[in-house]
Amino acid sequence: MNKSKKFLLYAAVFLATYYVPFNNSKIQQAILEAFHMLQEYAREHVLFCLIPAFFIAGAISNFVSQQAVIKYFGGQTKKWISYSVASVSGSILAVCSCTVLPLFAGIYKRGAGIGPATAFLYSGPAINVLAIILTARVLGWQLGLARAIGAVVFALVIGLFMAAIFHKDDQKRLEQIGGGQIHDDEGRSNLQNLIYFTTLVLILIFAAWGRPEHATGFWNAVYEIKWYITTALLIILAVILNRWFKREELTAWVDSTWGFAEQILPLLFAGVLIAGLLMGRPGTNTGLIPAEWVSRTVGGNSLLANLTASAIGAFMYFATLTEIPILQGLLGLGMGKGPALALLLAGPALSLPNMLVIRSVLGTKKTLVFVSLVIIMATITGMIYGNL
């Protein structure tokens, strides 16, 4: 951080501490709510979502050859291959908009083109099979189907737009990455690498498996045994690491994992605090922005209602699946079906914490374009769906 940025940060903190009316009960409640949200996030997502994701990102950085990333996500890869793989990747990952960040950073820094990388960034939390099924079950099959189709189309279109807009910048970046040293794995077959990465992904999926709304059925049965499955997978991982990896490779893996955590966690925690301060935890009305104001502004199917739903959804933080009960409550308060879909398409894929981290990877300009594309497309899609 340069001196000017440090000065602005110090000035902002000073002005906040000097002028904020901390004796106001609403301010006190909102601040307390922000820390409650941070605590809830730490308890429910850091250990069982983010940490496995950081280790996967570190593994991608060290053990996936640059040629392998370029083969599926590179700028010279056939578009139908790279975008097909990127746009459906979220179907196997029950991750939120923050958990996907280390995975995105890993493939982007390893040589993925900006188009496929941002398609993956959007699809990771948006195309969640469990979330889509629950949406259809709770909010109606029409909304569930629209969410599924919209999420896949969004990932493709956003990726293609990002690639077209930043083609020259991305070509320079990929050339610079290509000129660096490539550390391929030594002594492991493709099958062994596949087993290793599959084990890591399965640990993430089962460790992060949330309690279903209903206490019966397949999803609940998996939830009841998820720690047995996770423990078995950890034992398998320990055997894999002991037999197939060298000590220096494991050290490099841990170092890369820490590097991603060091870059992402501070921004993520700051963003969660701000989101909690402004909007409170999901399902509460204790932030500075009242929930009643939200429900009043997103009724009907006007352009303003859809745009508002998209923008609010983009800045709010939704843990995996929490958007569904929140939306159910807003629909009960009179929210339109079009704005509901707009929020579903913009909300789970973006959040204020997510944007802060994306900016640290892509830069301000690319982040603004990415966020704008999500909000604009969600707004247009919501209006079309609301008029059907």
Secondary structure, DSSP 8 states (H G I E B T S, - for coil): --HHHHHHHHHHHHHHHHHS-TTSHHHHHHHHHHHHHHHHHIIIIIIIIIHHHHHHHHHHHHHS-HHHHHHHHSTTS-HHHHHHHHHTGGGG----TTTHHHHHHHHHHHT--HHHHHHHHHHHHHS-HHHHHHHHHHH-HHHHHHHHHHHHHHHHHHHHHHHHHTHHHHHHHHHHHHTS-----SS--HHHHHHHHHHHHHHHHHHT----SSSSSHHHHHHHHHHHHHHHHHHHHHHHHHHH--HHHHHHHHHHHHHHHHHHHHHHHHHHHHHHHHH-STT---SSS-HHHHHHHTBSS-HHHHHHHHHHHHHS---TTTHHHHHHHHHHTTB-HHHHHHHHHHTTT--HHHHHHHHHHH-HHHHHHHHHHHHHHHHHHHHHHHH-
